[in-house]
Amino acid sequence: MNDLAHPPALGVLLAGGLARRMGGGDKPMRAIGGRTLLDRAIGRLAPQCDGLILNANGDPARFAATGLPVVADTVEGFAGPLAGILAALEWARESRPDIDWVVSIPTDSPFLPTDLVARLHAARLAAGTPLACARSGDQTHPVVGLWPVALAAELRHALVVEDIRKIDRWTALHGITEAVWPLEPFDPFFNANRPEDLAEAEAILARYPGA
């Protein structure tokens, strides 16, 4: 349950990708340090949110152990992360009308900041923009973002009618700011896309056991 000084947010863990670079399958179920990437992502985000959902396509039963609602894309054809974000915004609008914000994260980032939601909110308030995303060093992470539920209809129109699939293209239409994190001692937005990335994540854990 959220007890921080910012509006409550629903967290969505994006697991709707095809994981081609990891060889297919459910990338979030790969493990580092004896825990799955999904379990680590849940552990990082849950204390910052007023509830979590999992965006995934296919048989939802394979994620039953998480106890989370599994919400599939509502736009056909693997339309990318924006489709997962749209599914979360529409789910929140229907199922959690008490919540005005959704925060999205990928499920392949095991070292996410514990102050992620608070700093995204602070960044958007300081900049006066409706949207915020994360940046570490010189790299922006558009999938790690804060989204107002009120923009659900606009996002559906962009995806279905305008065929906008690139996150940066859509967020530029509405206004977005970045919350910045340092790269030291390691990138908090490190993501495991390939098998060799899992080995690198294990090395980070060995060096920083509390990561």
N, C-alpha and C positions, 0 to 999 in steps of 0.2 A: 504493500500500500504506500502510495506517495505521501511523504510527510515533509516535503521540501517546499521552499517558498517560491513556487511557480505553479501555474495552472496544471491540473492533472493531465496526463497524457496516456493514451493507450499505446503500448509497444507492439510493433509487428516485426517478426523475425522472417526475413525474406528467404525462402528456400524453394522458389519456383523455377530456378534455372536448370539447365541441362547438364552442367558439370562436365563439359566436354574435355577441358584441360586436365581434369582429375581422372579421366577415363570413364566417365558416366557414373550412374548410380546416385545415391543420396550422399552428396559431399558432407552435409552436416553431421552424418553419423560416423565420419572418420574421427579417430581419437588421437589426442596428444596428452601426455602425462596421465594416461589412464582414464580420461574423461572425453566424451565426444565434443566436437566443436559446438554442436547444438546445446549441450548441457552447459558449456562454458558461457555461451552467449546468453542463455536464459539467466544464469547466475549473475551476470554483469548487469543485465537490463531490468530484471524483475524488481529490485529494490527502488528503482527510479520511476516506476510507472504504476498506474492504477489498473493493472491487468495487462496480460500479454495474449497475442494470438500468433498463430503460425501460418504464413502464406505458403502453400504447397499445392501442387497439382498431383493427380493420380490418387491412389488408394490412401485415404487419410489414416487408416488403421495402423500403418507402419510407424506413426508418430504417437500412438495411443499412450505410450508410457510417459509422455510429457504432461498429460492431463490438460493440454491447451486446446482451445478451439482451433481447428484447421480450416482455413478459408482459402478456397481455390480462386484462381484468376477468374474474373467475370468478363474478360475480353479474350477471345479465342486466338490461338496461333502463337503462343509463347511470345507475347508482345514486350517482354523485358521487365525490368524493375518497376517501371511506371504502372504496369498492369497489377503488380502486387500491391503497390501503394494505393491504387484505386480500389482494389478489393478491400483493403483495410479501412479506407475512408468510408466506403459504403457500408461496411459491416458496423463500424462505429456509429454511423448515423442511425442505423436501424436498431442495433442491439445495445449501444451505450450512449443514449442521447444526453447523458450527463457530462460527456467528455467532448471537448472542442478541438483537441489536438491529438495527432498521431505521430509517433517517432518511429522511424524505420532504421533497421540495421541489417546487414548481411549476416548469414549464419556461419560464415567462414572466417570471422574475425574474433579470435579468442581473447584478445587483450584490451577490449573496449574500455574507455574511461568510466570510472564510477560517478563522475560528475557530468556525464554527457548531456542528459536532458536539461539540467539546470543551466549549463553554459550555452546550449542552443537557444533556450528561451531568452537568456540575458543578451545574446548577440542580436536576435531579431528585435528585441525591445530597444536596444541602443541604436540600431540602424533604422528603425521604423519600417521594417519590411515584414511581409506576411510569412516569409519562408526563411529557414536557416539550414545550413549544412555544415559538415565538419571539414577541416583542413589540417594536415600535419606537414610541417615543412613547406615545400612548394607544391604539394599534391592536394588537390581538392577531392573529397569523397562524397559525391552527390547522392549516393544511396543512403548515406548516414545523414538523415535529415529530419526536420520538424515540419509537419504539414497540417494546415487547418482543415478540419472536416468540412468547413463551409465551401471549400474549393472542389468538392467531389464532383459536382455536375460539370464544372469547367474542365476538369481533368478527363472525365468520360468523353466529353465532346472532342477534346484534343486527340485522344487515342482513337476513337471510333470514326469521327468525321474528318479530322485533319490529318490523321495517320502520323501524329507526332509520337515518336518512340524514344527519342533522346532526352534524358532528364534535363540536361543543361538548356536545351532549346525551350522546354516548357517553363522551367523556373525563371528564365530570363523574361518571360512575358509578364510575370507577376511581381518580381522583385525578390531577391535573395541576398543574404549576407552569410559570411563564414565565421564560424567559431574556430579559433586556431589553437592547436596543441603542439608542443615541441616533439622532436623526433628522439630525444634522449630520455632515459637510457635505451629505449627502443620505441618503434613506431606503435602507438596505441591502436592504430587502424591497420596494422599488418593483417593481410588476408591470405588464406591458404588456397590457392587456385590449382596448384600442381603438386604431385607427390613430393617433389623436393622441398616444397614450402612447408610440408608437415615436419620434415627433418629440421628445417630452420626454426620452426616453432618449438620443437623439442629442445633445441639448443638454447633458445631464449629462456624457456622454463628452467633449464638446468642452471643457467647463470643467475636468473632472478626467480627464485622459487615462489615468490608471492605474486608473480605476474598473472 
